[in-house]
Amino acid sequence: MNKAHPIQLLTIDDVAELHQVSSKTVRRWIRAGELPAAKLGGQWRIHPDDLKRFFVERLYR
């Protein structure tokens, strides 16, 4: 049986570092409802597919 690998969710700091913005900016996107995120264990987590969709939509506005 092949076990599925868990999805590596990103933190706010991960997203900020990847896209060279501040963590405050990432929090603003989440708070505005622009970037989907889930609060797990008191910390925000972002699915990589949601992050990709967020940036693609912003590039092609």
Rosetta blueprint (number, residue, H / E / L):
1 M L
2 N L
3 K L
4 A L
5 H L
6 P L
7 I L
8 Q L
9 L L
10 L E
11 T L
12 I H
13 D H
14 D H
15 V H
16 A H
17 E H
18 L H
19 H L
20 Q L
21 V L
22 S L
23 S H
24 K H
25 T H
26 V H
27 R H
28 R H
29 W H
30 I H
31 R H
32 A L
33 G L
34 E L
35 L L
36 P L
37 A L
38 A E
39 K E
40 L E
41 G L
42 G L
43 Q E
44 W E
45 R E
46 I E
47 H L
48 P H
49 D H
50 D H
51 L H
52 K H
53 R H
54 F H
55 F H
56 V H
57 E H
58 R H
59 L H
60 Y L
61 R L
